[in-house]
């Protein structure tokens, strides 16, 4: 467990790049205390790089750390560091988690509008008619009764379909104002936001909506959280906060596992307390690149308060409901979808995903043996991979030769090479470029027809965002010049290469960059460069995220031993958000006594 891993003062750990700046400031103000705290500060900085919120201070060191009273305080102190029992936080991270917990508890206590319970019950039964949709039905009922809900589920469990129906039911039964609601759909990346918006529109087209609702919901498009908040670099500040809230009534956030603490707090502070907030995501996926583990900390087993259970019994009269507790707290705002419409949990990718979640390496390797067409383990021979990838990419290259933009983009997600580390993605892209140079008789130009690229920096002026995928192709005027094409949903737009924001080749991308996307076949490359296969960051969440990007086939490019190591490594982030939520719950229960 993560809490059992401690970092001792004096242990061999290189200085973090930010340590010198801290030493310059804090060492000058309180040199004696900084001499004690410097190794702990260094360990904490490296922990932030891993996404942890705190480090563990062994018992024998706590007194010396606690005695640094100018630098270290208890909960609520305005000090650079906070020590709670054996957990050492930076003051900033501790405050982020406290602010998030307090904000969520305020949302949890917002009273929803009265519903015509009989009419809602009828629609829930009609909109979710079969036994397989019982979990979705429960999630929809929960979202109608509360202004804050978390819907956690793996790929193919119907999260987007469920939220489409929730929006339709809210408009029909729970929106009482004369004006239509302002609805926003967001995700941490542009690619994930576009994917959600497209999937939502497909789901909405199948619903029995009235004309006004269909018109309103049909206009919905996705955007990044950064764009919604209008966050501007370098400090990522924007115009919206508690005093100047976003003009939004309903907010849906997809791929919530990718939200770090800073971004999530900025989002919450920009929303009025009575906004309907729906978080979607898969808690088994990789957490955010930044500090925190927001979705996993929120996605606890559902427990209902007695009052909520009574209302749900009316809305879902024939459904078995979760257990009840007077101390249900935030657990009463969570719905989990486990029935997958995409994967059979006993077959192929579904079987491997189930084994991965459980950390059952024996069942995982058994699945690989039983389903060789869907699951394979191959050596990470990059020359062979380049040869095989090129052979399988022939429909892509034919579409490029035909100047058929539609066909090119239709094959964009046929195969994707995913890597654990950025350095490996860059190295594979270099190898594949070299391979293509000889096969396609390319010159040394950096651009060539058929090159997929990924934008790496938001550029609001040209409307391209981090994670957007484009393809370099001849321009539509057949002038002999190349340009970049991007899919805008219903059409393609081209951009001259000189206007492109920073980008990188995208024959291979990192698992982190792939979140929110799906591919027919995924080739997941075990760590190759500058990282050992037993690195704690090569873990179950990373493996599961790579695996569940695949729709039809998953190939692990490495050894069986490496695959087992990834599945068995359950390294979890240290997060204080769960404890912060529990602390706010205790405060709420104490207040209710008066």
WOURSUL-V613096 format. One record per helix or strand of 2 or more residues. SS is the DSSP state (h for helix, s for strand). FROM is the first residue (numbers start at 1). LEN is the number of residues. If there is no record, write none. Layout:
# WOURSUL-V613096
ss: {SS SS}
from: {FROM FROM}
len: {LEN LEN}
This chain:
# WOURSUL-V613096
ss: {h h h s h s s s h h h s h s h h s h s h h s h h h s h h s h h h s h s s s s h s s h s h s h h}
from: {2 19 31 54 59 72 81 87 91 117 131 148 159 183 190 211 222 225 250 256 261 276 294 306 329 334 348 361 375 382 394 405 415 422 452 469 482 492 497 503 508 511 519 540 550 560 577}
len: {3 11 20 3 8 2 4 4 18 11 15 6 16 5 15 8 3 5 5 3 9 6 5 10 5 4 11 10 4 11 8 6 5 18 4 6 6 5 3 3 3 4 7 8 8 9 15}
